[in-house]
Amino acid sequence: MSELKGKIDFVALISATEANPNGDPLNGNRPRENFDGFGEISDVCIKRKIRNRWQDMGQKIFVQSDDRSDDTYSSLKERADGYTPLQEEIKKGKKADRDKCAQLACQEWLDVRSFGQVFAFKGVEVSLGIRGPVSIHQAVSVSPVDIVSMQITKSVNSEAGKEGKASDTMGTKHRIEFGLYVLKGSVNVQLAEKTGFSEEDAQLLKEALKTLFENDASSARPEGSMEVCRLYWWQHEEKMPAVSTAKVHRSVKIEKKTDHPRSFNDYDIYYENPGCVEPEVYDFV
């Protein structure tokens, strides 16, 4: 695989229509929002979807969700133990080469060499932390979101022998009517050199961002309710460009056309070059 040519910055515009983009388990699974009413999608949620897309592409992933596990392992420790070269080094205990352990883990799993990983398990003397080159911001909506709640019931009791409807037959579903979320991220070349994140890996990241919500439908996110509308991808020539990542991200300008946007087309979106390479722009709407 070829080395990463230069730093990468990216911005993705994501629309959510009649969906719950990312429920908050500490708030009754209501869509996440900040104190000003703007919707949020956590970076952890986005990384989960990227990992899922990589799995669909046939890549080896270390942090797999239980319902999508594609091997025989039911925990991270089992998956780490199942990789023989890594275990042979870890078994050396205090004499283990942590740099070699990190190198082996990065070679085996794409998400480890992308996002990094902490390997620290009970009963194992060796622990190590790997810092990954791919950083993902939490996505925030351009405008405040309107959250709609709906009471639901089941037509059958979960357990037999109960008269009438049990308390567990009642529930609440939450959704937002519409939200346009801005997802920002970057790839650091210096850290990519340490983990082995390559140019080919960067292309896999780009493809995952393009198709972030494929094979991701659920009751909270019906098919077609979540969509990547546009992706800006800057492939710089330098490891450390003269223009900062923050300035590159701010170069995408978004303005409302109406007081209450209800679609991607209700925004005026344009790009002002801050003095760096022109981005690749992918439109999906």
N, C-alpha and C positions, 0 to 999 in steps of 0.2 A: 504493500500500500504506500501511496505517496504522501509526503509530509504536507501539512496544511500550509498553503501559500502565504496567507496573511490573515489579519484579524477579520472576523465576520460580525456584522451587526444585522439585526432583523427586527421588523415590526409587522405583526399580523393583526388584521381587523376582523373581529369575530362577531357575528350577529346571533342573537338568541330571541326566538319568537315563540311565545306561549310555552316556555320551558323553564326548568330550574337548572341554571348552568352549573351551580356548585352549592349544594345545601350545607348549612351549618348544623352539625349534630348537637351542639350546645344550645341551639335556638330552635328546636323543633323541626330541624331540617329546612328552615326557611332559606331562600336564596341569600347568599352573603351580601351585605351592604355595609358601607362605612357610616360614620355619624352624620354625614351630609347627604345620605340617601343614594350615593353612587354604588352601583353593583360591583362586586369583586369575584374573581375566580382565583383561588390560591395557586401559587407556583407548584405546590405538591400535586394538586389536581391535574395541572397541565403536564407535568412530568409523567404522571401515571398514564395519560392518554398517549404521550409520545412513546413510552415504553410499550404500550399495547400495539401501537402501529408498527413498531420495530419487530415485535413478535410476529405480527401478520406478514412481515416481509421476510421472515425466516431467520432473524438475528437471535443470538443467544443473549438472554436478559437475566440478570441476577435477581432484581427485585420484581418478582412476578406476583400478581394478585392471585388469591386462592382459586377463584372461579375461572382463571385463564392459564393456570399452570400447564406447561407443555412437557413436563418431565415427571419423574416419580417422587419428587421432593415436596414436603409439606411445610418447610421452614427455610429461612435463610441459612441457618447453621447446617442443615442437612445438605443444602445445595453447595455450600462451601466445602463440607466434608467429602462430598461426592467428586470433587475435582482433585484427582490424585496428586498431580505435581504441586499444587498449593499445600495439600495436607502433609506431604513428605517434608516440605520446608518448615511448616508450622510445628511438626512433631519434634523438631530440634529444640523447642523451648526457648530459653534465653539466648541460645546460640543461633537462632533463626535470623536470616537476613531479611529485614523488613522491606528493604528496597526490592529484593527479589520477589517477595510475597506480593507486593503492590504491582510489580511488572507482570507477574503471572495472572493476577486477577484482571488487570486491564486487558491483557491479551485475550482472555476467555470471554469476557462479558462487555458488550457494547455500552450498556448504561453505566458501568463502573468507570470506563475510560472517558465517558461523556460528563456525567454528573458527579462523579466521585462516590465514595462509600466509606462507611466506618465498619471495620471488621473487629468486633469485640463481643465475644460470646462467653457465657458462664463455663468455667472449668477449663478454659483455654488460656495458656500463659501469654501467648502472643496476641497483641491487639495493634491495629494500625488504622490510620485515617488517610484516605486518598482524596485529594482535592481535584475536582474535575474542571475542565475548561469551559463547559457550557453553563452559562448563568441565565436563569429565567426569572423575570419579574412576575409578580402577581398582576393579572389583567384587571383593569378598572374601566368601567363604562364611561362613555363620553358625556352622557346626561344621566340625571337621577332616574332610577328605575321604579316602576309601580308594581308592587307585589300584590298578587291576588291569591286569596286563600279559599279553599273549597272543602266542605265537609263531605266525607265519604263513609259508606258502610259496606260491610260484607253481608252477603245473603245467607250465610251459614255460620254456625258457631264453630270455633276451633276444637272444642271438646264436646263429647256427647254427654247427655244427662242433665243439660241445663235448660230450664224453661225460659222462653223468651230470648231476647238478644243479650249476649254477654257484653261486658264493657270493652272487650278487645275487638268487637265488630265495628267500633267507631274509629274514625281517623280523620286526618286533615292533610290535604295536598296543597303545596304552594308552587306558584310559578310567577314569572314576570311577563308582562304583556310584550315588551320589546326592549332590547338593550344592545347597543353597539359597544363592544369591549375592545380595548387596545392592549395587545400582548407585545412586550418588548423583551429582547434578549441579545446575547452576544456570545462569541467564542474567543477565548484568550489563547493566543498562539504559544506563549511561554508554558502555560499549563498543558496545552495539547502536546507539546514536545515531551513532557514528562510522562503523560499517560499513554501516548501513542495514538491519540485521536488524529485521524488522517483526513485527507481531502475527500476520500470515499465516504468516510463517516459523516462529514459535513453535508454531503449530498443526501445521505440517508436522513439526516436531521431535516433538511429542506423538504424532502418528500413527505416526512411525517407531519410537518407543519401544514403542508398543502392539504393533506387528507386527514386532519386531526380528529374529525368526528365520524369517520367511516368505521362501521362495525362497533359503534358506541351507543346505539339507541337503547333507551330504557323507558320505563313509565314516566320518569321525570323529564326525560329528553327524547320525545318521540322522533322517529326518523324524519330528517329534514328540518327539525326545529333549531338545530345548531349548525352553523355554517362558517367556514373561513371565507370571507368575501374578497380579501386582498392581502397579498404578502409582499413586503418590501425586503429585499435581500442585498446587503452591501458586502461584496467580497473585496476587501482592501488589498493592495499590493504590499503594504508595510505591516510589520508585526505590531508596531505602535504608531498608528496614523496621527497626523498633526491635529486632526479634528477629533474631539472627544466623543465617546459613545453617547453621552448625554445630549450633545449638540446634534449628533446624527439622528437620534430618536426624536428630538424636537422638530426636526426638519419636515416631518409629516404633519400637516396642518389639517384640522378638522373643525368645520363650522356648521352649526345647525341652520337648515333652511326654514324650518317651522318651529313653533314653540313646543310642540309635542311630537317628536319624530317617532314614526312607526315602521320605518324600513331603512335599509342601507342607503337608498336613494334620497332620503330626507336630509342627508348631510352633504356638504360641499367639501371634498377631500382633495388636497393638492400637495405638491412637494416643492420645497425651496432648497436647492442645493447649498449646503453649508460650506462648500469648498473641498469636497472629497469626491471619490469615484461615484459615478452614477449607479443607482441600484437596479437590480433586476426586479421588475414589477410583474406580479402574477395576479390577474383578475379572474374571479370565479363567479361573478354575478352578471 
